[in-house]
Amino acid sequence: MHDTGAETPDAPGYPAEFAERYRAAGYWRGETFGQMLRERAQAHPDRVAIVDPAGEGRRWTYGELDLRADRLAAGLLARGIGKGDRVVVQLPNVAEFFEVVFALFRIGALPVFALPAHRETEIRHFCAFTEAAAYVIPDVSEGYDYRELATKIRAEVPTLKHVLVAGEPGEHTALAEATAEPVAVPDAPAPHELAFLQLSGGSTGVPKLIPRTHDDYIYSLWGSNEICGVDEDSVYLCALPAAHNFPLSSPGTLGALYAGARVVLAPRPSPDVAFPLIEAEGVTITGLVPPLALVWTEAAAQTPHDLSSLQVLLVGGAKFSEEAARRVRPALGCTLQQVFGMAEGLVNYTRLDDPEETIVTTQGRPISPDDEIRIVDDEDDDLPAGETGHLLTRGPYTIRGYWRAPGHNATAFTADGFYRTGDVVRLTETGHIVVEGRAKDQINRGGEKVAAEEIENHILAHPAVHDVAVVSMPDAYLGERTCAYVVLREGAAPVKSLAVKKFVRERGLAAFKVPDRVEFVTEFPQTGIGKVSKKDLRAAIAAQVAAAAAAQH
């Protein structure tokens, strides 16, 4: 028995008894994103909602953002885009991102959140797999012309009728021209219905799609706000790509808007861009991945900018080493808040009043009292507290299945609805989680998740390659980088590592997926049952990296 309306043919819903429990506990408040923005706009129409330094210093109030969302919603409806339609959104950190997603939330169309770094292979998959009706892009960003990509994808995906461009449209439609006078929305979305599709960091091939409802995601926002101390006086700096789950919801831009706070968009996360914004806007809170946090702590000592408004620095997306964590407070003068979460749901935070030792040595504890945590061995048997094992979870904002993926869902979730996160963790006596690594074959390259299998599939397409195994290698800056071990075909002409990287890049993959290192071997180490032993390969490259580092000192 499932909650009426929450279950769709595409996405498993919450069982009725759980939905009832989450509503009764007050987690699900029966709100939608469209209503949320309308209420904030009515309560304080003249308060600044979005600051966009890249867009000639634009400052949109809550009233303006609400009206823009209404006008674009009407324009989309007039183009035949409506409830349940999927729209791939690939925008950088610009104000239009929020205009677009709130317009889609209003009409019940589902944003599919792509990242600016995605290229042809990924975008084609997102558009084709979701049967997207529209694709929203910038004109040119960081020197890349998205209009050319859109032309190519549109020719290949029959459902893709509309390409909307923030900026000069070329042969497509300008976003600014796609508006109409606001109209009443027929069949507006209900709180238990899907709000959007997010990308998993998945360990197999291209990312899975994560279906999030208005109810469950909005709970994660206000739950995060309470833990992170976000209120209407907060100023949140969006330094990471806006579509990432972490800067979207932990507590992120959407959490800040829920609180009636101000969102400041950083076109880039580097200190030379972010530090002047912190000073100018009085930024109180922001979130970074570990490599950026290291760069900020090093840059803070030399900066002429006043960073004293910054109260909280959230660090997540990958494990933050204890050594690096200890540098935050002395360097930036703010409280570190470690975040360990996933776009599928569960989010853990260290608390602002936790002892410093807990803040620097753990990855926090869950948002909700109803976040259920199990730590199990390889046979799914529960382990005693303090032992390291696989993290399983279910709760009021953790999905019950990926979108259109019944085969994968059968293994990614237990029969009773626990999500297998793929993380290897242990619990401290205080209930805080310490992340020890990943069980899934996935490389966490400075917060960007790289699926080994996806890269292997591309390298295997090279005519000279017989076999390939992609593994992580330790890196002082990014935490992990990718190393591709390649076995060439017998009799094949020699291939250089640069040629392999060029081959992958030319297949239209995001730059962060191009292997950082290529090693040629004649055979792979094997496990007892004849599988490639990636464990041995990881150990081998780690030893090489360590030896090279030792030789430099």
C-alpha positions in Angstrom: 0.0 0.0 0.0 1.5 3.3 -1.0 0.7 6.9 -0.4 -1.8 8.0 -3.0 -0.1 10.0 -5.7 3.4 9.6 -4.4 3.9 6.4 -6.3 4.3 6.9 -10.0 5.2 4.3 -12.7 8.6 6.1 -12.8 9.5 6.4 -9.2 8.7 4.3 -6.1 6.9 6.4 -3.5 6.9 6.3 0.3 4.8 3.5 1.8 1.5 4.9 3.3 2.4 4.2 6.9 5.7 6.1 6.5 4.1 9.0 4.8 1.6 9.3 7.6 4.3 9.1 10.2 6.4 11.9 8.6 3.3 14.1 8.3 2.3 13.5 11.9 5.8 14.3 13.1 5.6 17.6 11.3 8.4 16.9 8.8 6.2 17.1 5.8 4.4 20.4 6.0 2.3 20.2 2.8 4.2 23.0 1.1 5.4 23.3 -2.5 8.3 25.3 -3.8 5.9 27.5 -5.8 3.9 28.3 -2.7 7.1 28.9 -0.7 8.3 31.6 -3.0 4.9 33.2 -3.2 4.6 33.4 0.6 8.1 35.0 1.0 7.3 37.5 -1.8 4.0 38.5 -0.1 5.7 38.8 3.3 8.6 40.9 2.2 8.4 41.8 -1.5 11.3 44.4 -1.3 13.9 42.3 0.4 16.8 41.2 -1.8 16.6 37.5 -2.7 19.3 37.1 -5.3 22.6 39.0 -5.9 24.2 38.2 -9.3 27.6 40.0 -9.6 28.2 38.3 -13.0 24.9 39.7 -14.4 26.0 43.4 -14.2 25.4 43.4 -10.4 21.8 42.4 -10.6 19.8 42.4 -7.4 16.4 40.7 -7.5 14.0 41.2 -4.7 11.6 38.4 -3.6 8.8 40.3 -5.4 10.8 40.4 -8.6 11.8 36.8 -8.5 8.2 35.7 -7.8 6.9 37.8 -10.8 9.7 36.5 -13.1 8.8 32.9 -12.2 5.1 33.6 -12.9 5.9 35.2 -16.3 8.2 32.4 -17.4 5.7 29.8 -16.1 3.1 31.3 -18.3 5.5 31.4 -21.3 6.3 27.7 -20.8 2.7 26.7 -20.6 2.0 28.6 -23.8 4.8 26.5 -25.4 3.1 23.3 -24.4 5.4 22.6 -21.5 3.4 21.5 -18.5 3.0 19.2 -15.5 5.3 16.1 -15.5 7.3 17.3 -18.5 11.1 17.1 -18.0 13.3 20.1 -18.7 17.1 19.7 -18.6 18.6 22.8 -16.9 22.3 23.5 -17.4 23.0 27.0 -16.1 26.0 28.4 -14.3 25.7 30.5 -11.2 23.4 33.2 -12.6 20.1 34.6 -11.4 18.2 33.0 -14.3 18.8 29.6 -12.7 16.3 30.5 -10.0 13.8 32.1 -12.4 13.8 28.9 -14.4 13.5 26.4 -11.6 10.8 28.3 -9.8 8.8 28.7 -13.0 9.1 24.9 -13.5 8.2 24.2 -9.9 5.1 26.4 -10.4 3.7 24.4 -13.3 4.8 21.0 -12.1 7.4 20.4 -14.8 10.5 18.7 -13.5 13.9 20.3 -13.7 16.6 17.8 -14.5 19.7 19.3 -12.9 22.7 19.1 -15.2 26.1 20.7 -14.2 27.9 23.3 -16.3 30.8 20.8 -16.8 28.6 18.2 -18.5 29.2 17.7 -22.2 27.7 15.9 -25.1 27.7 12.3 -23.8 26.0 13.2 -20.5 23.5 15.8 -21.9 22.4 13.4 -24.7 21.7 10.8 -22.1 19.8 13.1 -19.8 17.7 14.5 -22.7 17.0 11.1 -24.3 16.4 9.1 -21.1 14.0 11.6 -19.6 12.4 12.4 -23.0 13.0 16.0 -22.2 10.7 18.6 -23.7 13.2 21.5 -23.3 16.8 22.3 -22.5 17.9 25.5 -20.8 21.5 26.8 -21.3 23.7 29.9 -21.1 25.0 31.2 -24.4 28.7 31.0 -23.6 30.2 30.3 -20.2 33.9 29.8 -19.3 34.7 30.0 -23.0 32.3 27.1 -24.0 29.4 27.7 -26.4 26.5 25.7 -25.1 24.3 26.7 -28.2 26.4 24.4 -30.5 26.0 21.5 -28.0 22.2 22.2 -27.9 21.9 22.2 -31.7 23.6 18.8 -31.9 21.5 17.3 -29.1 18.2 18.7 -30.5 18.9 17.0 -33.8 19.3 13.7 -32.0 16.5 13.7 -29.4 13.0 13.8 -31.0 11.1 14.9 -27.8 13.4 18.0 -27.4 11.3 20.8 -28.9 12.6 23.8 -27.1 16.1 25.2 -26.3 16.0 28.3 -24.1 19.1 30.4 -23.9 20.0 32.8 -21.1 21.8 35.4 -23.2 22.2 35.6 -27.0 20.1 32.7 -28.4 21.7 32.2 -31.8 19.3 29.8 -33.6 17.4 29.0 -30.4 15.0 31.0 -28.2 16.1 33.7 -25.8 14.9 32.9 -22.3 14.0 36.6 -21.9 11.6 36.2 -24.9 9.9 33.1 -23.6 7.7 34.9 -21.0 4.0 35.8 -21.0 1.5 37.6 -18.8 1.0 35.5 -15.7 -1.9 33.0 -15.8 -3.6 30.7 -13.3 -1.8 27.3 -13.4 -4.0 24.4 -14.2 -3.4 21.3 -12.1 -0.6 22.8 -10.0 1.7 20.3 -8.3 0.8 18.8 -4.9 3.3 18.6 -2.0 3.7 14.8 -2.3 4.4 14.9 -6.0 7.8 15.1 -7.7 9.5 18.5 -7.8 12.7 17.6 -9.8 15.2 15.0 -10.8 18.7 15.2 -9.5 21.8 13.3 -10.7 23.3 10.6 -8.5 27.1 10.4 -8.1 26.5 6.7 -9.2 29.3 4.2 -9.5 28.0 2.6 -12.7 28.0 4.4 -16.0 26.1 7.6 -16.5 24.3 9.0 -13.4 21.0 7.6 -12.2 18.2 10.1 -11.7 17.0 10.9 -8.2 13.3 11.8 -7.9 12.7 14.3 -5.1 9.2 15.5 -3.9 8.3 18.9 -2.7 7.5 17.5 0.8 10.7 15.6 1.4 13.1 18.1 -0.1 11.6 21.1 1.7 11.9 19.3 5.0 15.6 18.8 4.4 15.8 22.6 3.8 14.2 23.8 7.0 15.8 21.0 9.0 19.2 22.2 7.7 18.3 25.8 8.4 17.6 25.0 12.1 20.9 23.1 12.4 23.0 25.7 10.5 21.5 28.7 12.2 20.1 30.2 8.9 17.4 32.8 9.3 16.1 35.9 7.4 19.3 37.9 8.3 21.6 35.3 6.8 23.6 35.8 3.6 24.4 32.6 1.8 27.3 32.6 -0.8 26.7 30.0 -3.5 30.3 29.3 -4.5 29.8 25.8 -5.9 27.8 25.0 -9.1 24.2 26.0 -8.2 22.6 22.7 -9.4 24.7 20.5 -7.1 22.7 19.0 -4.2 25.1 20.4 -1.6 24.9 24.2 -2.5 21.2 23.7 -3.3 20.0 22.3 0.0 22.7 22.1 2.7 21.2 24.5 3.6 22.1 26.0 0.3 20.4 28.5 -1.9 16.9 26.9 -1.5 17.4 26.8 2.3 18.3 30.5 2.3 15.3 31.4 0.2 13.0 29.3 2.5 14.3 31.4 5.4 13.8 34.6 3.5 17.5 35.2 3.5 19.8 36.6 0.7 21.6 34.5 -1.8 24.8 35.8 -3.4 26.0 34.0 -6.5 29.8 33.6 -7.0 30.6 33.1 -10.7 33.7 31.2 -9.5 34.7 29.8 -6.1 38.3 31.1 -6.1 39.3 33.4 -3.2 39.9 36.3 -5.7 36.2 36.2 -6.6 34.6 35.0 -3.4 36.5 37.1 -0.8 35.5 40.5 -2.2 31.9 39.2 -2.3 32.0 38.1 1.3 33.2 41.6 2.3 30.8 43.5 0.0 27.7 41.5 0.9 28.4 40.6 4.5 28.2 36.9 3.7 27.5 34.8 6.8 27.6 31.2 5.5 28.8 29.3 2.6 29.7 25.7 1.5 32.8 24.3 -0.1 34.3 21.0 -1.1 37.6 20.0 0.7 40.1 21.1 -2.0 38.5 24.6 -2.1 38.4 24.8 1.7 42.2 24.2 1.6 42.7 27.0 -0.9 40.6 29.4 1.1 42.4 28.7 4.4 45.8 29.3 2.7 44.6 32.5 0.9 43.0 34.0 4.0 46.3 35.0 5.6 47.2 37.3 2.7 43.8 38.7 1.7 43.2 42.4 2.1 39.4 41.7 2.3 37.4 41.7 5.5 36.0 38.2 6.0 34.7 38.9 9.6 31.1 38.5 8.6 31.6 34.8 7.8 30.2 32.8 10.7 29.9 29.3 9.3 31.9 27.4 6.6 30.2 24.1 5.6 32.6 21.5 4.1 31.2 18.5 2.3 31.0 16.6 -0.9 34.0 14.5 0.0 35.8 13.5 3.2 37.6 16.4 4.8 40.8 15.3 6.5 41.2 16.1 10.1 44.5 17.9 9.5 42.8 20.3 7.0 39.7 20.7 9.2 41.8 22.0 12.1 43.0 24.9 9.9 39.6 26.4 9.3 38.9 28.3 12.5 42.4 29.8 12.9 42.5 30.8 9.2 39.0 32.1 8.6 37.8 32.9 12.1 34.5 31.0 11.6 32.9 27.8 12.7 33.5 24.7 10.6 30.5 22.6 9.9 31.2 19.2 8.4 28.5 17.9 6.1 28.2 14.3 4.9 25.2 13.8 2.6 23.9 12.5 -0.6 21.5 13.6 -3.3 19.5 10.5 -2.6 18.6 11.9 0.8 20.4 11.5 4.1 22.4 14.5 5.3 24.6 14.7 8.4 26.0 17.8 10.0 28.3 18.5 12.9 26.4 20.9 15.2 27.5 24.5 15.8 27.8 23.7 19.5 29.7 20.4 19.1 33.1 20.3 20.8 35.9 21.4 18.4 37.3 17.8 18.5 34.0 16.4 17.3 33.8 19.0 14.5 37.3 18.2 13.1 37.2 14.4 13.5 33.6 13.4 12.4 31.2 14.0 9.6 28.2 14.8 11.8 24.9 13.2 12.6 21.6 13.1 10.7 19.1 16.0 10.4 16.1 14.0 11.6 15.3 11.9 14.6 13.5 9.7 12.0 16.6 9.2 9.9 17.2 5.5 10.4 20.9 4.3 10.2 22.1 0.8 9.9 25.8 -0.2 9.7 26.1 -3.7 8.4 28.7 -6.3 7.3 28.9 -7.8 3.8 26.1 -10.2 4.7 23.8 -7.3 5.8 24.1 -8.3 9.5 24.1 -5.3 11.9 27.4 -4.4 13.4 28.0 -3.2 17.0 28.6 0.5 17.6 32.2 1.6 16.8 32.7 -1.1 14.1 33.3 -0.1 10.5 30.7 -1.3 7.9 28.3 -0.4 5.1 25.9 2.5 5.7 22.2 1.8 5.0 19.6 4.5 5.6 15.9 5.3 5.2 14.0 8.4 6.4 11.7 11.3 5.7 13.8 12.8 2.9 15.6 9.7 1.5 14.2 8.3 -1.7 12.7 4.8 -2.0 14.0 4.2 -5.5 15.7 5.8 -8.6 13.7 7.1 -11.5 12.9 4.5 -14.1 15.5 2.1 -12.8 13.6 -1.0 -11.4 16.6 -3.3 -12.0 19.0 -1.1 -10.2 16.6 -0.4 -7.4 16.4 -4.1 -6.6 20.0 -4.1 -5.5 20.4 -0.4 -4.4 17.6 -0.8 -1.8 16.8 -3.5 0.7 13.4 -5.2 0.7 12.3 -3.0 3.6 13.3 0.3 1.9 16.8 1.0 3.2 19.1 2.7 0.7 22.5 1.2 0.3 24.7 4.3 0.2 27.9 2.6 -0.8 29.7 4.4 2.0 31.8 2.6 4.6 31.5 4.3 8.0 31.5 3.9 11.7 29.5 5.5 14.5 31.0 7.2 17.5 29.5 6.9 21.0 27.8 10.3 20.4 26.1 9.0 17.3 28.3 11.0 14.9 29.4 9.3 11.6 33.0 8.9 10.6 33.4 8.2 6.9 36.1 5.6 6.2 35.7 5.3 2.4 33.5 4.0 -0.5 32.5 0.4 -1.1 31.2 1.3 -4.5 33.6 1.6 -7.4 33.5 5.3 -7.5 36.2 8.0 -7.4 35.5 11.2 -5.5 37.7 13.7 -7.3 37.4 16.8 -5.1 33.7 16.4 -4.7 33.1 15.5 -8.4 32.0 11.8 -8.5 33.6 9.8 -11.3 32.2 6.4 -12.1 35.0 4.1 -13.0 32.8 2.0 -15.3 31.8 4.9 -17.4 35.4 6.0 -18.1 36.4 2.3 -18.7 33.7 2.0 -21.3 35.0 5.0 -23.2 38.7 3.9 -23.1 37.7 0.4 -24.2 36.4 2.0 -27.4 40.0 2.9 -28.4 41.0 0.5 -31.2 44.4 -0.3 -29.5 43.0 -1.0 -26.0 42.4 -4.6 -24.9 41.3 -4.0 -21.3 41.2 -1.1 -18.8 40.7 -0.7 -15.1 40.2 2.8 -13.6 41.0 3.3 -9.9 41.5 6.1 -7.5 44.9 7.3 -6.5 45.6 9.5 -3.5 46.1 13.2 -4.1 47.0 15.9 -1.5 44.8 18.5 -3.2 41.7 16.7 -4.5 41.7 13.8 -2.1 41.5 11.4 -5.0 42.5 11.5 -8.7 41.8 8.9 -11.4 44.3 6.5 -12.7 43.6 4.3 -15.8 45.5 1.0 -16.0 45.5 0.0 -19.7 46.4 -3.3 -21.3 47.0 -2.9 -25.1 45.9 -5.4 -27.7 48.5 -7.8 -28.9 50.4 -6.4 -31.8 48.9 -2.9 -31.4 51.2 0.0 -32.1 52.4 1.8 -28.9 50.1 4.4 -27.5 51.1 7.3 -25.3 49.1 8.3 -22.2 48.4 11.7 -23.7 46.7 10.0 -26.7 44.4 8.0 -24.3 43.4 11.3 -22.5 42.8 13.0 -25.8 40.6 10.1 -27.0 38.4 10.3 -23.9 38.2 14.1 -24.1 37.1 14.0 -27.7 34.3 11.6 -26.9 32.5 14.5 -25.4 33.0 13.8 -21.7 33.3 16.4 -18.9 36.9 17.4 -18.3 36.9 16.1 -14.7 36.3 12.6 -16.1 39.4 12.5 -18.3 41.8 10.2 -16.4 44.5 12.1 -14.5 47.1 9.4 -15.1 47.4 6.5 -17.5 49.6 3.5 -16.7 50.3 0.8 -19.3 50.6 -2.8 -18.0 50.7 -6.2 -19.7 48.2 -7.8 -17.3 46.0 -7.0 -14.3 46.4 -8.6 -10.8 43.4 -11.0 -10.2 41.3 -12.0 -7.3 40.8 -15.7 -6.3 37.8 -16.0 -8.7 39.6 -14.3 -11.6 38.2 -10.8 -11.3 40.5 -7.8 -11.8 41.8 -6.9 -8.3 41.3 -3.1 -8.2 42.3 -3.3 -4.5 45.9 -4.3 -5.7 45.9 -1.7 -8.4 44.9 1.0 -5.9 47.7 -0.2 -3.6 50.2 -0.2 -6.5 49.5 3.4 -7.7 49.3 4.6 -4.0 52.8 3.2 -3.5 54.1 4.9 -6.7 52.6 8.2 -5.7 54.1 7.9 -2.2 57.5 7.0 -3.6 57.5 9.9 -6.0 56.5 12.3 -3.1 59.3 10.9 -0.9 61.9 11.3 -3.7 61.0 15.0 -3.9 61.8 15.7 -0.3 
